[in-house]
Amino acid sequence: MKEIEVVIDTEEIAEFFYNELVRRGYVPAESEIEELADIMFDYLLDKCIIDEEMDVE
């Protein structure tokens, strides 16, 4: 199986959730969207879909 590098940006996740919720008739607060993005990131970690890795240069 080939390994690929994927960058997960919680700000991008938050923007995606915000746009989708607004499109569906919800108006979430910014703090709620940030929480959802963090939960999604934790979910991806928990399911081993991503590994949390920090590049320090």
Helices and strands as residue ranges (DSSP letters): H 10-23, H 30-46
